[in-house]
Amino acid sequence: MAEQSGFGFFVLGLGVGVAAGMLLAPHSGEETRGFIKSKADEGKEYLKQRAGDIRDSASELVDRSKEAVGRQKDQLAQALEAGKQAYRETVQENPMPGRS
């Protein structure tokens, strides 16, 4: 029963607040709707700009990552080739006994 009473007071307070807001609003409804629309448009433009900035940053990060992977790949290939060459040189200098 106490919960219903609290909810009733909430609804009553909400109604009183809306009525007071309508009576004491500094602008007409049309002006207020225009203001809200302009602020919503500003927010939309801000989000578009931030999304573009984030997309640019992500693209730049991807490009840098690709370059780093390419460098690592080249270094690995060079190291592998150097290892193969060292193995060949070692085998030529020290052939296994019994092989001709």
C-alpha positions as CSV (number, residue, x, y, z in Angstrom):
1,M,0.0,0.0,0.0
2,A,2.9,2.4,0.8
3,E,4.4,1.7,-2.7
4,Q,1.1,2.8,-4.4
5,S,1.1,6.0,-2.3
6,G,4.7,6.8,-3.2
7,F,3.9,6.2,-6.9
8,G,0.8,8.4,-6.7
9,F,2.9,11.2,-5.2
10,F,5.5,10.8,-7.9
11,V,2.8,11.1,-10.6
12,L,1.3,14.1,-8.9
13,G,4.7,15.8,-8.6
14,L,5.4,15.1,-12.3
15,G,2.1,16.6,-13.3
16,V,2.7,19.7,-11.1
17,G,6.2,20.1,-12.6
18,V,5.0,19.9,-16.1
19,A,2.2,22.4,-15.4
20,A,4.7,24.8,-13.7
21,G,7.1,24.4,-16.6
22,M,4.5,25.3,-19.2
23,L,3.3,28.3,-17.2
24,L,6.8,29.6,-16.4
25,A,8.6,28.8,-19.7
26,P,10.6,31.8,-20.9
27,H,9.8,31.1,-24.6
28,S,6.8,30.0,-26.6
29,G,6.4,26.4,-27.5
30,E,7.4,27.1,-31.1
31,E,10.6,28.9,-30.0
32,T,11.4,26.2,-27.6
33,R,11.0,23.5,-30.2
34,G,13.2,25.5,-32.6
35,F,15.8,25.8,-29.9
36,I,15.7,22.1,-29.2
37,K,15.9,21.3,-32.9
38,S,18.9,23.6,-33.4
39,K,20.7,22.0,-30.4
40,A,19.9,18.6,-31.8
41,D,21.4,19.6,-35.2
42,E,24.5,20.9,-33.5
43,G,24.9,17.6,-31.7
44,K,24.4,15.7,-34.9
45,E,27.1,17.8,-36.6
46,Y,29.4,17.3,-33.7
47,L,29.0,13.5,-33.8
48,K,29.6,13.5,-37.5
49,Q,32.8,15.4,-37.0
50,R,34.0,13.2,-34.2
51,A,33.1,10.1,-36.3
52,G,35.2,11.5,-39.1
53,D,38.1,12.2,-36.8
54,I,37.9,8.7,-35.3
55,R,37.8,7.2,-38.8
56,D,40.8,9.2,-39.8
57,S,42.7,8.2,-36.7
58,A,41.8,4.5,-37.2
59,S,42.9,4.7,-40.9
60,E,46.2,6.2,-39.9
61,L,46.7,3.5,-37.2
62,V,46.0,0.8,-39.7
63,D,48.5,2.3,-42.2
64,R,51.2,2.5,-39.5
65,S,50.4,-1.1,-38.5
66,K,50.7,-2.3,-42.0
67,E,54.1,-0.5,-42.4
68,A,55.3,-2.1,-39.1
69,V,54.2,-5.5,-40.2
70,G,55.9,-5.1,-43.5
71,R,59.2,-4.1,-41.8
72,Q,59.0,-7.0,-39.5
73,K,58.3,-9.4,-42.4
74,D,61.3,-8.0,-44.3
75,Q,63.5,-8.4,-41.2
76,L,62.3,-11.9,-40.6
77,A,63.0,-12.9,-44.3
78,Q,66.5,-11.4,-44.0
79,A,67.2,-13.3,-40.8
80,L,65.9,-16.5,-42.3
81,E,68.1,-16.1,-45.3
82,A,71.1,-15.3,-43.2
83,G,70.4,-18.4,-41.1
84,K,70.2,-20.5,-44.3
85,Q,73.4,-19.0,-45.6
86,A,75.2,-19.7,-42.3
87,Y,74.0,-23.3,-42.4
88,R,75.2,-23.8,-46.0
89,E,78.6,-22.3,-45.1
90,T,78.9,-24.5,-42.0
91,V,78.0,-27.6,-43.9
92,Q,80.5,-26.8,-46.7
93,E,83.3,-26.2,-44.2
94,N,82.5,-29.3,-42.1
95,P,81.1,-32.1,-44.2
96,M,79.7,-35.0,-42.3
97,P,82.1,-38.0,-42.2
98,G,81.1,-40.8,-44.5
99,R,79.4,-38.6,-47.1
100,S,81.1,-37.9,-50.3
